[in-house]
């Protein structure tokens, strides 16, 4: 069966359940080339509840043996997935470009990002601190009562449901950050593919299934389903064998999953990365010294990938004056010259157009970008308003997914701070500041910390570095769980829970917390970090 | 105002809002001596929405300056609370004994546990790893794109609502583990006192308020309210300024708070420790070698504190045979001699009686303990059933808060494992095993790991050690969030979230993640732990 999967990169139009290719039974969907508007072969049929049941049963069966594998074996498994993806990168990039309308250079970079994420988690596994090993040795002579021996390690939650995102067909999809971190933690994964890139999903799914087989992991460690979100997606999230959910997408989609998970007899955590307008604060000194440059750079960040980033700069906040005028003038000029670029799907393009119309009803238009020659493209849009109107409006604070942004002109620094304090939770907050602005920036920083998962200076939020210190998260509604990150090494923590072992006989202790530190981990012994 | 609070240990019957004594406006409650059934002076009147508003407004105002204090200052603040509690220990113990009906030795121990917890978090603050400091240094020459400088630290969530528990009037109440860990994290706390011990709550609340004043913390760092759970409690959890909730109590009470928090415009985490029957597995060798001893020790754990522990052993699972017969015979004999002891409140006693009646309708009675001479006491109860009836019954799996337990007689080890696999989530799972049982224990362990927060061998679950490695938590319904612990050093993590700082100018970085490691912390630099 594995041979069947690996033999060809031709697409089958089938789902993957525990290593087996399985045909759907429901509605037919196809990838669509958004640039040309043409449907792509093959057709994919939606799965039904029986497929959810089969995938979850296999995941539950796989969970025990999969979580019992060593960190080293799971590290090699993740590396095998990365290698399999690289081995098919030519057809994969071609298909992802065709299905997303994103430029080839961007998709090529995303392949590197996806394999880089898998290898980061391999490194996290080998380093070993993810196990959270702690030992409080027994104190048999303590009075009035002896202290027992208590040890702690983290174990995986169980099978995880992952929902592929539209806007990163590789890095936040079938083998994206959620899948990589859940597999690293020891959780089998059932992915619901995003309708916008079914072929890309199949190719990546087969790369994972091949690695499962080649590395001798249980077949149910990975499954890939296609389906209608409110039907198959809900069935997946409410299956009792699923113990956590990773999602990147819209606020309404994320909140539907959060509600479904909370209503289960056994509620489970949902990590939904949903909605953010990513405020950019332009401080006075920076505006005065480089307002025009900032305006041009801003448009570069705003229009990249048709603005289809969770971290797109949808809000600019500054004190009114000549510096801001220069910024707006430069942005206007750059936007006027910006080409209309395809959006991921016609639905997304339609929602973008509606969002821009809503903004236009409440804010003043600065400029639109070039109009496209058909439906499905993103005509950039820049609006302006004042602080009073902004803070009083839900519409002006809502995310418009695409190259649209709103400039809030403030009377003074106090009004800037008041606007910041009224913001909802955000993935990012950006500050452009010169040396002379540092005092003002210091005043703003504590507020930004309570609003955003990442604070950046003198850059643009659209690049999200994958590393050990990254946070791609933030207070609601940016995410449904501000205590976590979906990008970077700490993403693994979302799928773990601690277990304490009290007076467990030596021969029965897991190696992470065994005497003599056989795994050579950093462990916290009596509260102190040590490798002894 | 502070002088007023500190001048006297006489009880005022008032709430404490940001350092001020404030009279309630609603229904009057009193502490009740459950042994004598007599109400105690003074009366306490419930607060209303205006008191919730005042406490939350003060907490929100305090949040900024409070979280800006150094770890060292917050450590000293926690130590000052502990010292203040010790300074009033004589009247405090007397009042807590009177209000709870618990023995003086137990309450004296609980004072030590409470101050010990506060000092543990002082040590956690000084050690500094709670800050989660991480640095991925810039790589300006990286191709194709330079890497920015990204640093991460954890910051507190914001004001926290804490609900005092009935069964630990000190250690899980006003200055209990939730309050200590939230204050350590940098979160102001608003406590809703439990009706069962209003005087104890006032004494401890004043100890905290005095420490707030003496250590120069913002007044709103701490408030103490009295109120009806479904009214004032709900108002507190749904106040937009509250950012997390700590609760220990019943499943219905916890789930009501979870639902209220999830329905907020901005949902917030609720850490509810709710319901656990704490299965005890008696393996064959242990039963054969020491069945009678285990039976007697089991009754000691079962009847301690009238069984009013979250970790009370409410379920015993073993293979039928002479060893289990010896266990049951010894337990019967010990239970027959067990005195009826007062329960915390007459409500709890009534719910206990109803729970025992429910069990009796579905399981076979082994023995009851001595009958009390009035209402309000706990008459211990031991039942038995077989595996088939147990696994088919919700009633037999439900927690009965008090000295009641159920023995499940299994046909063989496979049936024991099947019973384990059908259990709901638990705070603890206990195994009694001799050397010869280790293979059987190893077979059972992976199942127990997925069911419980703490696994203990050859002991009893009722003692919960406070330390670095402890887990007092577990899968639903033991808690509403299995990823956390409410006891031990890691409890602080419940009130933190990570923030990333990208290319933030040196002068604006928090000291935890500043160059040169001025706080001398263990930090993760490029993924490696170091103190450099």
Interface residues (C-beta under 8 A of the other chain):
Chain A: X64 X68 X109 X123 X124 X127 X129 X134 X135 X136 X144 X145 X147 X148 X150 X151 X152 X155 X157 X158 X258 X259 X262 X266 X267 X269 X424 X425 X433 X438 X441 X442 X445 X446 X449 X450 X452 X453 X454 X455 X456 X457 X458 X459 X463 X465 X467 X468 X469 X470 X471 X473 X475 X476 X477 X480 X481 X482 X483 X484 X485 X489 X490 X493 X496 X497 X498 X499 X500 X501 X502 X503 X504 X505 X507 X508 X522 X524 X526 X527 X528 X529
Chain B: X64 X68 X109 X123 X124 X127 X129 X134 X135 X136 X144 X145 X147 X148 X150 X151 X152 X155 X157 X158 X258 X262 X266 X267 X269 X424 X425 X433 X438 X441 X442 X445 X446 X449 X450 X452 X453 X454 X455 X456 X457 X458 X459 X463 X465 X467 X468 X469 X470 X471 X473 X475 X476 X477 X480 X481 X482 X483 X484 X485 X489 X490 X493 X496 X497 X498 X499 X500 X501 X502 X503 X504 X505 X507 X508 X522 X524 X526 X527 X528 X529
